[in-house]
Amino acid sequence: MKKSKPKVAVVTGASRGAGKGIALGLAASGMTVYVTGRSNTHSLGRAKQHALPGTIHETVNEIRAAGGHAIAVACDHSKDEQVAALFAQVASESGGLDVLVNNATFIHDNLIDPGGFWEKPLDMVDILDVGLRSAYVASYYAAQLMVPKRSGLITFVSSFGSVCYMHGPAYGAQKAGVDKLAADMGVDLADTQVAAVSLWLGMQITERTAVAVQDRPDQYTDFMKMAETPRLNGRVIAALAADPTLMKRSGQTFITAELAIEYGLQDEGGRQPPSHRPMLGEPRIPHPAIVR
């Protein structure tokens, strides 16, 4: 029997944090993972005067050390020409694309500081460039690879901040925006067998949240006891990609902790991270009206 070709995934912003863990989770499922980010030869991540570790090559090396297959591609997702080159490389080397994870997001150093939006730096709004616009651009090029072969999954990393106040209006607008991208791309993709979904992750165990706990222990210490590892979310995305009923989910927003239960997935140590739906809200249901 001929061995099936591994699925191919692109995870944007995967030098560290949620993107790195998602890339590791997808690779563990057997996918070839393209790991993108700006941190190429050295880390560019910072949080509260702390340098955050991680480069695209370190993520790839960790995947390979675990027996997986990954390829590092330096890409600044604020530069459309670099994004176009990324997907051209994927097409040339791998012949197509099965999964896109839109994770790259500009996280300002002052994101969790107290105060009104007018009291914080104006460039907090850059999350609408790298985080919202960049996700549209990556999806634009990914769809051109997926639609002709009538197969694929485009995902957006989102959060409960889409519907509740979380970290200020720029952050909330970006999360609500990617949920809307998934909803409307789902309409455009309805007859293509390519799905678009947005995913609400809970608190993630990452290098950045470790700094947040150190900086604001009164706010984050107890909450982190319910946190998820990003790898679990990678496994959830892999399960979605393999789900024969995937197209029924297209255009919708899901809470990954709930999907984990549905797919029978547990986090490290047999933990089952909770859904924060009762406390933080639930995904909006798109109205069925379509105006073209």
Secondary structure, 3 states (H helix, E strand, C coil): CCCCCCCEEEECCCCCHHHHHHHHHHHHCCCEEEEEECCCCCCCEEECCEEECCCHHHHHHHHHHCCCEEEEEECCCCCHHHHHHHHHHHHHHHCCCCEEEECCCCCCCCCCCCCCHHHCCHHHHHHHHHHHHHHHHHHHHHHHHHHHHCCEEEEEEECHHHCCCCCCHHHHHHHHHHHHHHHHHHHHCCCCCEEEEEEECCCECCHHHHHHHHHCHHHHHHHHCCCECHHHHHHHHHHHHHCCCHHHHCCCEEEHHHHHHHCCCCCHHHCCCCCCHHHHCCCCCCCCCCCC
